[in-house]
Amino acid sequence: MPLDKGRLEISDDARIRCNAEAWSQIDESWTNGEIELALDRDVRDMLQLTVTAWKPFLDQKYETVKGAKGLLREYPELYEEVRHAFKTRELEGLVSCTILWPPKTEVIGGQKNSPSSTHTADLHKSFVRPFRGAAVDGLYEYLTNNNAKFSNPDSSPQYAKFCSIVQSSGTGKSRLMTELRTKDVILLYMNLRPKDDSGFPERDPVPSAILTEDLGLTSAQYTARCCAFFAALFITLRTDFTASLLTPDGSDITRVVEKWNMYMCDMGSEHRRKFFDRVQAEYQRALSSITAETAKPEGEPSVEDTTDKMGSMTLAGATSKPENPPKPATSEADKSPKSVIGKSDESPNPSKSDKPPELEGGQAMIQEYRAMLRALPQLFGRSMDHPKLVIAFDEAHPLSIMQKHFRPSHILCRVISAYSRLKNQRASVWVVFASTTSKVADFSAPQVIYDSARVAEGGELLFPPYTRLGWDQNADPLDGIAANAVAKFDHIIGFGRPLWSSLKSVEMSDVDGIIAIARFKLCKAAYFNPADTDQALAVLSQRFGLDVCFGHPDSVSYLETAVASHLRICTGTTEDRAWRFTSYPSEPFLSCVAADLLHESPGRLGDTLKTLTRKVDSGMFEIGQSGELASRLLWLLAKDKYVRDKVHSEVAHPYIHQPSAGPWDVELIDCQKVPVIPFLEYLFGDQFSSTISSTAKTAFKDAYINFSHWVSMKQDISPRRKTENVADKDDARKSAEDWTLRHWHRTSAVQCCHGQPHVDKMIPIFFDDPSSGDRDEDRMSQLFISDKAGKKASKAALNVIQRSHSSIECVTKLPYIAVLVDLGVEKPDFSVTFPEKPSQGSDPCLRIYATRGSMVSAPFLTRHPEVAGTLRHLVVRQQSPMYRERFGSYLQDQMEFGSTSLDRHMRWEAGKHVPQ
């Protein structure tokens, strides 16, 4: 007898965490993956481990031997279920067996006493915390500019007043939209997430049912549904605000809008539920009216037949559907451009004289839109271009799923276009779609939209997606933590997207859980597969700064997938949508997760590098003119291996607990400092140990390096004071000590810009010696690296490296290190020099020269031939748009930490503030 199954009502984050914990326990019990659970005892043990890991979502009585044996005896079918889960490495089928679920609890005091509701409550707490940063100001600015552009007769014609917010997961898209309420904007927020998605904010059932469910319709029927829905929104909004304006406080327009927003942005509130109940009732009336008024073209079914079809477009469960839904019409009338429900396939070369077909219900919707504007001049007549009403669709990706006859987003956007382009009105009423993918509002508007008739119009544009959601809103200030404590988990998760810090506020969360969620989101899979191109490139790009080549045939699809599914950040798009500008900005916590994925098991690093090599060979990634990519791999992988071979060889997790500390007080091993001299001995081997002088060892005995990822600069370390580029800002440059310390705090190393004189990379050095200075800034120095990939030696260039050069200007009172590696030279050569008696006023420097031939014998590369092979292979072998808006530029700078040494690219504290 098959077992009853269902879907556990828990969040995706909790599901990921439990799944990872279960396999961790199972794999520890059976290290040999070839076992097939042949013994009943093995099946029982795996069942116990699974139930234990999925606490408290499964019945805990089955984590005991007695409970598991009794259950298997009662349900022998469960043996095969457990074996199948083990064989396929997939627990979803097993945990969906309802016999494993705990008994349902009573509803007490109006609240469900269940883990899922607790998790939702935790997410709600995170959602209502004070908003940090200027992202909402940037969005307000963006919508204002869009409205001005839409209404400007001298601008290229825009298709409609809709746009999208496109950014990867965890960047705060939902919260950003709801924060528009603070800008005196009427905000109607709707969440369209699928039914089985238990995330927060929760799904709004009324708009979701109308727009995303039961879509076995013709395009005309879905058009009628969309028009009826927007008509219902306009009617309900007009009714609500007309009543509010008649109250004693109605003369205070700002207060009226604020009060309405307060109720409607309280997710799950009774006021919000009643609003959508009224929308549903108005929708049913509007749809019935549209159905009754639909003209019957010659050869079409009768009005009665059409009414039956339209009846299926009401909310699920509201109206019974015909047992045998009619098939789409195929009469000759359907093929005519005059037909209401026509086909575009019949004419590959449409005539310019054809006119767009009228929308089914379009006139009724437009009438209600006009009625709303006329009834509320106090709201829609003020300050023309500033947004007055924003209709926000969150989790809008279900709209982009292609149906049999149409794509919902195309028709919905066509409906928006119909009321947007009314003559003699420029009310700033906008629809905003939010998603990790731009497909919802990213299409060839005229040709695709008019697919119900033989019509094509040209010259209409869509607004580029809004991508600037801010960065580092939860980062510690520079003086908020000591340089010796930068590896602390609490400190590191504050950098980057706000997701990581918000997860810490969830009561059911812990360090392992947050790491598991980050692993899943980066790979978009429960397990990292180094042979999977998207996963491998996501893990490597996060740490090593892979630059995608413009024009490669796989680049566009890769970047779109990386943003939608692998946490890559979108910083902008070209106007024609042909290219998007993306990167992995500095995010040290995610870099630590990526490092753990790379080194978690033997052979994984080599397999991942093979995937990278294939893509490099195809021309998809830039490798640099001087071996820059090979050099980034060499230095960071050497540091990874040093940490795992020499410092934490016995540590199973990517973190270590501090003695007598709490559960959150851990340090990430890839963010901990390592002594520079032992590290260089590990990298270069005996040739370094036998050559370095005792004077140099003494000078650097307290020196440490610390980096978990690379960041790329786009101008010299010391920028030119005056340039002729009007886009450059007049900004103060950070001091050398401050610039270096900020990279140390963020555990970032620097890839210099192309053309930086003398050096190509910088790794911060910290002297853990109180005698070096009272402040952390006083203890900073640098390790500079020069990359060379030519076949001829360039040893003389080593002495040219001077940090006092005008393009660098990073002189501190402590000694520094300069390394030149000739990666293209096969002949072995290695040297180390340091002044025994530095002259007064000199800048003492430990200088190291190495060729590739001298490095292949070093212990690091001989123990890791897969790294050596990749480096040999890689050695042999566009400019983003400028943003001139005030807030847009401010937000863009936050995602470019380390790209210059200017204040705006180094001071992460700006992430939580609004520019004055």
GULUM-818744 format. One record per residue (C-alpha): x, y, z. Coordinates in steps of 0.2 Angstrom, whole numbers, plus 5000, padded with zeros to 4 digits. Example, Ala and Ser with C-alpha at 12.3 -4.5 7.8 and 13.67 -1.06 7.14 Angstrom:
2
506249785039/506849955036/
This chain:
916
500050005000/500850174995/501150295009/500150455011/501250605007/501150795008/502250945009/502851005026/502351185030/504051255033/505151385026/506351355012/507751415023/507251285037/507151155024/508851185017/509551185035/508751025040/509250935024/511050985026/511150935044/510350765040/511650725026/513050785037/512550655051/512150515038/513850545029/514750535046/513950365049/514350295032/515950365025/515850235010/514550304998/514350124990/513350055004/511550024999/510750005016/510549815013/510249785032/508649825041/509749905055/510550025042/508850075036/508250105054/509850205058/509650315043/507850345048/508350395066/509650515059/508450595047/507150625061/508450695072/509050815059/507350875055/506850925072/505550985076/504650965060/504550775061/503950665076/505350655088/504850485095/505550405079/507350465083/507450325096/507850145092/506150085099/505150215090/506050185073/505849995074/504050005078/503650125064/504550015051/503649855058/501949945056/502350015039/503549905029/503350015014/504450135023/506050025020/506050055002/505650245004/507250255015/508350155003/507750264989/508150424998/509850365002/510250304984/509650464976/510350584989/508650664990/507650665007/506150765000/505150604997/505550535013/505050685024/503450705014/502750545021/501450605033/501750455045/503350545050/502450705055/502050755073/500250765078/499450925074/499351055088/497851145094/497651325089/497851425106/497451605108/497251635089/499051585085/499651425078/500851335090/502051275076/503751295070/503251375053/502251505061/503651545073/504851565058/503651675049/503451785065/505351795065/505451845047/504051975051/505152055065/506652065053/505452145040/504852285051/506552335058/507152515054/507652535036/509452575033/510152655018/509652765003/508852634992/507152694994/507752874989/508552804974/506952714968/505952864971/507152964960/507152824947/505252834946/505153024945/506453024931/505452884922/503852984923/504653134916/505453034902/503752954898/502853124897/504253214887/503753224868/505553244863/506053074871/505952914862/504152834865/504052724880/502852574880/502052594897/502152654915/502852494922/504652444927/505552314936/506652294951/507952154947/509252094959/509851934966/509151854982/509351934999/509652114994/507952185001/506852194986/505252164995/505652285009/506252424997/504552424989/503552435005/504752575011/504052684997/502652725009/503852835018/503952955003/502153005003/501752874989/500152774989/500852594989/499752444984/500952294988/500452124981/501451964983/501251834969/502351694976/501751514972/500651424984/502051304990/503151444994/503051485013/504151635013/503851815019/502951925015/501551795012/500651764996/499151874993/497851744987/496651864978/497851944965/498851784964/497251684959/496751804946/498451834938/499351664940/498051524942/496951424931/497751494915/497051364902/496351514893/496451604877/497451764876/495851864875/495051774890/496651814900/496651994894/494852014900/495351944917/496852074918/495752224913/494352174926/495752154939/496452334936/494652404935/494352324952/495952404959/495452574953/493652564959/494252504976/495652634978/494352774973/493152714985/494352704999/495152874997/493552964993/492852905010/494552955019/494453125011/492753155018/493353125036/493753265048/495653235044/495353225026/496053395022/497753335027/498253235012/499853175018/499053105034/497753015023/499052935013/500152895028/498652815037/498052705022/499852645019/500052605037/498652485037/498952415019/500852385023/500452285038/500552115031/499151995036/498152135044/496252135044/496152305034/497252225020/496152065019/494552175018/495352275004/495652124994/493952054998/493152214990/494352194975/493752024972/491952074973/492252224960/493252104949/491851984948/490652124943/491852194931/492252024923/490351994921/490152164913/491552134901/490851964897/489152024893/489752174882/490952064872/490452084854/490051924844/491151934827/490451844812/490851654814/491151664833/490251564846/488651644853/488651764867/488051624878/489551514873/490751664876/489951684893/490351504898/492151534893/492351684903/491551604918/493151504920/494151664923/493451704940/494351664956/494751474959/493251404968/492151554965/491351494950/491151314944/492051274928/491251184913/491650994914/492351004896/493151174893/493051234875/494551224864/495251394857/494251444842/495051404825/493751474813/494251594799/493651734809/495051704821/496251724808/495751894803/496652044810/494952114815/494551974826/494552004844/495351834848/496551824833/498151734829/499751814824/500551664816/499551684800/500551834794/502451844796/502552014787/501152124796/500552274787/500952444794/499152494792/498552364804/497952434821/498252354838/496752254843/495652324856/495852254873/494452144879/493752254893/495052384890/493752524888/492952484905/494652484913/495052654906/493452724911/493752674929/495552734928/494952904922/493552904936/494852874949/495953024943/494453134942/493853094959/495453114968/496253274961/497053304978/498053144976/498453144958/498653324953/500153374964/501953384958/501753294942/503253184940/503453124958/502652944960/500852964968/500252784966/501352624965/500552454961/501952334967/501952154962/503252054972/503851884968/503251914950/504151774942/502551664940/501951794927/503451754915/502951564914/502451534896/500651464894/499951364880/499351524870/500251674879/501451734892/500451814906/501751954909/501552014891/499652034891/499752114909/500952244903/499952274887/498452314899/499552434909/500052514892/498252544888/497852654902/499652734903/499552814886/497952904888/498053084881/498053234891/498553154907/500253124915/499753064932/501252974940/500452804942/501652664941/501752474941/503352394948/503752214946/505052134958/505951974954/507751894953/507451884934/507052024922/505951914911/504351984919/504552154912/505952124899/505352084881/505152154864/503652254868/502652294852/503052134842/502752014856/501352094864/500252114849/500251924846/498351914845/498352004828/499452044813/500152204820/501852274823/502352444829/504152504831/505152634841/504452594859/505652564873/505452484890/506252564906/507852484911/507652384928/508052464944/509552374952/510352484965/509652414982/511152464992/512552375001/513352355018/511852425028/512252315043/514152335043/515152385059/515952555058/517852555056/518152585074/516752455079/517952305080/519752285084/520952225069/521252065079/519452025079/518952045061/518651855059/517151855070/515551795063/514551935069/515652065061/515851975044/514051945041/513652135042/514552165025/513652145009/511752105007/510652125022/510051945021/511451875032/511151985047/509251965045/509451775047/510351795063/508851875070/507751725067/507651625083/507751455075/509351505066/511151465071/512851475062/512751305053/510951355047/511551525040/512951445032/511851305024/510651435017/512151535010/512751375002/511151334994/510851504988/512551514980/512351344971/510451344969/510651154975/510751054990/512550994985/513951074976/514250994959/515951064952/515550994935/513951104934/514551264925/513451384934/513851314951/515751314948/515751484941/514751554955/515951484968/517451544959/516851714953/516351764971/518151744977/519251764962/518551914952/518151824935/517851954922/516551894909/517051944891/515752044881/515051964866/515351774870/513851674865/513651604882/513851764892/512151834892/511251674898/512651644911/512451814918/510551804919/510651634927/511951694939/510851844945/509251744946/509951594954/511751614961/511851774970/512751874957/512352064958/511652164943/512252334943/511452394926/510852344909/511052424892/509552514885/509152374873/509352234886/510752154875/511952164890/511852174909/513352234920/513552114934/514852064947/515051984964/515452134975/516452114991/515552005002/516751915014/515451795022/514951725005/516751705001/517051605016/515551495011/516251474993/518051425000/517251295011/516351224995/517951224986/518951124999/517651025007/518150854999/519750794990/519650824971/518350954972/519551094969/520351014954/518650974946/518051154948/519651224940/519351104925/517651184923/518451354923/519751304911/518451244899/517651414899/519251514898/519751414883/518051454875/518451644877/517151674890/518251754904/519651874904/521351814910/522251974909/523852024899/525051984912/524351834920/523151924932/521951784934/523251654936/524051764950/522451784959/522151594959/523951564965/523951684980/522151654986/522251464984/523951454993/523151545007/521651425007/522851275008/523951355021/522451375032/521851205030/523551115030/524451215043/523251305054/521651215055/522051035048/520850955061/519351075060/517851005051/516851165049/517251335041/517351415058/518051385075/517251415092/518151525105/518451455122/517051485135/516051585122/514251575116/513551485101/513651635090/515451685095/516451595082/517751645070/517751605051/519451515047/519551605030/519551775039/520851745052/522551815051/524051705046/525851745049/526651815033/528351735034/527751555037/526451585023/527851635011/528851485016/527351375012/527051464995/528951464990/529651325000/531451295005/532151424993/531351555003/531751485020/533551465015/533751635007/532851755019/533951845031/533751845050/533552035049/532052015038/531251885049/531451995064/530652145055/529152045050/528951925065/527352005071/526652035053/525051945047/524051945031/522251915030/521151895014/519651795008/519351864991/519851984978/519152154974/519552244958/519952434956/519552544942/520852674944/522552694952/522752674970/523152854972/522052944960/522453094950/521953244959/521153334944/520453244929/519453304914/518153174916/516553264921/515853104928/517253094942/516753164959/517853284969/518053164983/519353154997/520553004996/520752895011/522452895020/523652745016/523352675034/521452695033/521352625015/522352475020/521452445037/519752445028/520352305017/520952215032/519352235041/518452165026/519752025022/519952085005/521452094993/521552214979/521752184960/522352344954/521652424938/522352394921/523752514919/524252544937/526052584937/527352454944/526152344954/524652234951/523952174968/523952224986/523652115001/523552215018/524752175032/524452205050/525852205063/525152125079/526352225090/525852355102/527452445100/527052475082/525752605088/524252625099/522952635085/522552495072/522952615058/524752635065/525052445063/524652435044/525752395029/525552315013/526152165002/526252224984/526352104969/526852124951/526252004938/527251964923/526851834910/528151864896/529351734891/530851854895/531351884913/530952054920/531952044937/532552224936/530752284937/530652224955/531752364962/530552494953/529152444965/529052594977/527552624987/528052804987/527652824969/526352954964/525152824958/525252724974/525652844989/525452705003/526952745014/526752695032/528052685046/528152495045/529152395032/528252315017/528452175005/528652184986/528452024975/528752004957/528251834949/528751794931/527451664928/527951654909/529751614912/530151424913/532051444919/532151434938/532651594947/532251644964/532951784976/532551874992/533352034998/533052155013/534152295018/535252245033/535452425039/534052535032/534652715029/533852865037/532252905028/532152745018/530652645016/531252465020/530552335009/530752145008/530952104989/530551934982/530851874964/530151714957/529951624940/528651494936/530051374935/530651414952/528951384959/528451224952/529551134964/528851234979/527851114991/526251204989/526151174970/526950994971/525650944984/524251014973/524550974955/522851024949/523251204954/524951204946/524151134930/522851264929/524051404932/525151344918/523651334906/523051504911/524651594909/524951524891/523551564885/516752354896/516352484903/514752504914/513552644912/513752804922/512452854934/512153044936/510753034948/511153084966/510552934975/510852824961/512752864961/512752854980/512052674980/513052624965/514652664975/514152554989/514352404978/516052444972/517052434989/518852444985/518752494967/519652654971/520452724987/519252864988/518052885003/516552844993/517252674989/517952635006/516752695019/515552555021/514652655035/513752745021/512752595017/511552625032/511352815029/510452935017/511653065009/511253245015/
